[in-house]
């Protein structure tokens, strides 16, 4: 039973590595172990220790308990014409077509405005999307993108992000660039087209611009720390989905209620 657990865990780690676009050599370097050791972990021939689990949790932006829970996984599905089936062993997040298109245009708008800044890597993008979504919901009591955000060590993470990015890469809307920001690995996305502004309302653009003005100059560590003091993150258990309704209990530093009400 124990051997079987480590084999299944190794398969999960390999799947996460491939989804993130890391080679064995790259992930082994991030874990500070040899490529051979990582290969043995992925095949279940070497047991992973607690420190390595903690590192993987940070690298993949997923809570340790979710990483180790082999009975359930979160599957992101882009809704098309057919209705997808759901197995008992997975939590399925369906993304309606209208939400998918809005997500794409918002992301392209962000990338066209601030994506070239050296600090704007994938981790910072996660937080920008979070503040855009939750600020809009607090002010207008309706969703802008409506992404599903999970609480993890680095702050809110939109679970739909990787799946949507894969589609946008396929459609030649963005390109992924691997590099470093100071001594840390960084994944950036560069836009290959401008956003369709007809899909974004004036009040949505105001919220997006406000967030970009306030926090887009923060590096990954600073914006992560900033998100950790927001009530929706504080009131959510590790690995759980952050409830949009918790935004109405924000402190004055984060609350949109202190801003001027210039609604359309």
C-alpha positions in Angstrom: 0.0 0.0 0.0 2.8 2.4 0.9 4.7 1.6 -2.3 1.6 2.1 -4.3 1.0 5.5 -2.7 4.5 6.7 -3.7 4.1 5.5 -7.2 0.8 7.4 -7.6 2.3 10.5 -6.0 5.2 10.2 -8.4 2.8 10.1 -11.3 1.0 13.2 -10.0 4.3 15.1 -9.6 5.3 14.2 -13.1 1.9 15.3 -14.5 2.2 18.7 -12.6 5.8 19.1 -13.9 4.7 18.5 -17.5 1.7 20.8 -17.2 4.0 23.5 -15.8 6.3 23.0 -18.7 9.4 22.0 -16.6 12.0 19.5 -17.7 13.2 17.0 -15.1 16.5 18.9 -14.9 14.7 22.3 -14.3 12.4 20.9 -11.5 15.3 19.0 -9.9 17.3 22.3 -9.9 14.4 24.1 -8.1 14.2 21.3 -5.6 18.0 21.3 -5.1 18.2 17.6 -5.8 19.7 15.6 -8.7 17.8 14.8 -11.9 18.2 11.1 -11.0 16.6 11.6 -7.6 13.7 13.4 -9.2 13.3 10.6 -11.8 13.2 8.1 -8.9 10.5 10.2 -7.1 8.4 10.3 -10.3 8.6 6.5 -10.7 7.9 5.9 -7.0 11.4 4.3 -6.4 12.4 7.1 -3.9 10.3 8.4 -1.1 9.8 12.1 -1.1 10.4 13.9 2.2 8.4 16.7 3.9 10.8 19.5 2.9 10.5 18.4 -0.8 6.7 18.3 -0.5 6.8 21.9 0.9 9.0 23.0 -2.0 6.7 21.3 -4.6 3.7 23.0 -3.0 5.3 26.4 -3.6 6.6 25.6 -7.1 3.2 24.4 -8.3 1.1 26.8 -6.3 -1.0 24.1 -4.7 -1.4 23.3 -1.0 0.5 20.4 0.4 -2.6 18.6 1.5 -4.0 18.8 -2.0 -0.7 17.6 -3.5 -0.8 14.5 -1.2 -4.6 13.8 -1.6 -4.5 11.3 -4.4 -8.2 10.5 -4.2 -9.3 13.9 -5.6 -8.0 16.3 -8.1 -9.2 19.6 -9.6 -9.9 19.4 -13.3 -10.5 22.6 -15.3 -12.7 22.3 -18.3 -13.4 24.8 -21.0 -17.0 24.4 -21.9 -17.8 23.8 -25.6 -21.0 22.6 -27.2 -21.1 19.3 -25.4 -21.7 19.0 -21.7 -18.7 17.2 -20.0 -19.1 14.3 -17.7 -17.9 14.3 -14.1 -16.3 11.4 -12.2 -16.8 10.9 -8.5 -13.1 11.3 -7.8 -12.6 14.9 -9.1 -13.8 18.4 -8.5 -14.7 19.9 -11.9 -14.6 23.6 -12.7 -16.6 24.4 -15.8 -15.8 27.6 -17.6 -18.7 28.9 -19.7 -17.7 30.3 -23.1 -18.7 33.9 -22.1 -16.4 33.7 -19.1 -13.6 32.2 -21.2 -13.8 35.1 -23.7 -13.9 37.7 -20.9 -10.9 36.1 -19.2 -8.9 36.2 -22.4 -9.6 39.9 -23.1 -8.9 41.0 -19.5 -5.6 39.0 -19.6 -4.6 40.5 -22.9 -5.5 44.0 -21.7 -3.2 43.5 -18.6 -0.4 42.1 -20.7 -0.6 44.9 -23.3 -0.4 47.5 -20.5 2.1 46.1 -18.0 3.2 42.7 -19.3 6.6 44.1 -20.4 7.5 45.2 -16.9 10.3 42.9 -15.5 8.3 42.1 -12.4 5.2 40.8 -14.2 5.6 37.1 -14.1 2.9 34.4 -13.7 2.7 34.8 -9.9 2.1 38.5 -10.1 -0.5 38.0 -12.8 -2.4 35.6 -10.5 -2.7 38.4 -7.9 -3.6 41.1 -10.4 -6.5 38.9 -11.6 -7.6 38.2 -8.1 -7.8 41.9 -7.1 -9.5 42.8 -10.4 -12.2 40.1 -9.8 -12.7 40.8 -6.1 -12.6 44.6 -6.3 -15.2 44.5 -9.1 -17.4 42.1 -7.2 -17.3 44.2 -4.1 -18.2 47.4 -5.9 -20.8 46.1 -8.3 -22.0 42.9 -6.7 -21.5 41.0 -9.9 -18.6 39.1 -11.4 -16.2 40.4 -14.0 -14.2 37.3 -14.9 -15.6 35.2 -12.1 -12.5 32.9 -11.9 -12.2 30.3 -9.1 -9.4 31.3 -6.7 -7.7 28.8 -4.4 -5.8 29.8 -1.2 -2.2 28.6 -1.2 1.1 29.7 0.3 1.7 32.3 -2.4 -1.7 33.8 -2.2 -4.9 33.5 -4.4 -4.4 31.3 -7.5 -7.0 31.2 -10.3 -7.5 27.5 -11.1 -8.6 28.2 -14.7 -5.5 30.1 -15.6 -3.2 27.2 -16.9 -6.0 25.7 -19.0 -6.9 29.0 -20.6 -3.3 29.9 -21.2 -2.8 26.6 -23.1 -5.7 27.5 -25.4 -4.4 31.0 -25.9 -1.0 29.6 -26.8 -2.6 27.2 -29.3 -4.6 30.1 -30.9 -1.4 32.3 -31.1 -2.8 34.9 -28.8 0.1 34.8 -26.3 3.6 33.4 -26.1 5.2 31.9 -22.9 8.7 33.0 -22.0 10.8 31.2 -19.4 13.5 33.3 -17.7 14.7 34.8 -14.4 13.8 37.8 -12.3 16.9 38.5 -10.3 17.9 35.0 -9.1 14.4 33.5 -9.2 12.8 31.5 -12.1 10.1 33.5 -13.8 7.4 32.6 -16.4 6.2 35.6 -18.4 3.5 35.8 -21.0 3.7 38.2 -23.9 0.6 39.2 -25.9 0.4 38.5 -29.7 -2.7 40.6 -30.2 -4.4 43.6 -28.6 -7.6 43.0 -26.6 -11.0 43.4 -28.1 -12.2 46.4 -26.0 -15.8 46.0 -27.2 -15.9 43.0 -24.8 -15.0 45.2 -21.8 -17.4 47.7 -20.3 -16.2 51.1 -19.1 -16.6 50.3 -15.4 -14.7 47.1 -15.9 -11.8 48.9 -17.5 -11.8 51.4 -14.6 -11.4 48.7 -12.1 -8.7 47.0 -14.1 -6.8 50.3 -14.5 -7.1 51.0 -10.8 -5.7 47.7 -9.8 -2.8 48.0 -12.3 -2.0 51.5 -11.0 -2.0 50.4 -7.4 -0.2 47.0 -7.4 1.4 46.3 -10.8 4.8 47.6 -9.7 5.0 45.1 -6.8 7.2 42.1 -7.2 5.9 38.6 -6.6 6.9 38.6 -2.9 5.4 42.0 -2.1 2.1 41.4 -3.9 1.8 38.0 -2.3 2.3 39.5 1.1 -0.2 42.2 0.3 -2.8 39.6 -0.8 -2.3 37.7 2.5 -3.7 40.6 4.5 -7.0 40.8 2.5 -10.0 39.4 4.3 -11.1 36.9 1.6 -7.7 35.2 1.9 -7.5 35.5 5.7 -10.9 33.8 6.2 -10.2 30.9 3.9 -8.6 27.6 4.9 -5.5 26.5 3.0 -6.3 24.8 -0.3 -10.0 25.9 -0.2 -11.9 28.0 -2.7 -12.0 31.7 -1.7 -15.6 32.9 -1.3 -16.5 36.0 -3.2 -19.0 37.0 -0.6 -16.2 37.5 2.0 -15.1 40.6 0.1 -17.9 42.6 1.9 -16.0 42.3 5.2 -12.8 43.9 3.9 -10.8 46.4 5.9 -10.6 50.0 4.7 -7.2 49.5 3.2 -8.6 47.1 0.6 -12.3 48.0 0.4 -13.7 49.6 -2.7 -16.3 51.3 -0.6 -13.8 54.0 0.2 -13.4 54.9 -3.4 -15.4 57.5 -5.3 -18.6 56.0 -6.7 -18.4 56.9 -10.4 -20.6 54.1 -11.7 -22.0 54.1 -15.1 
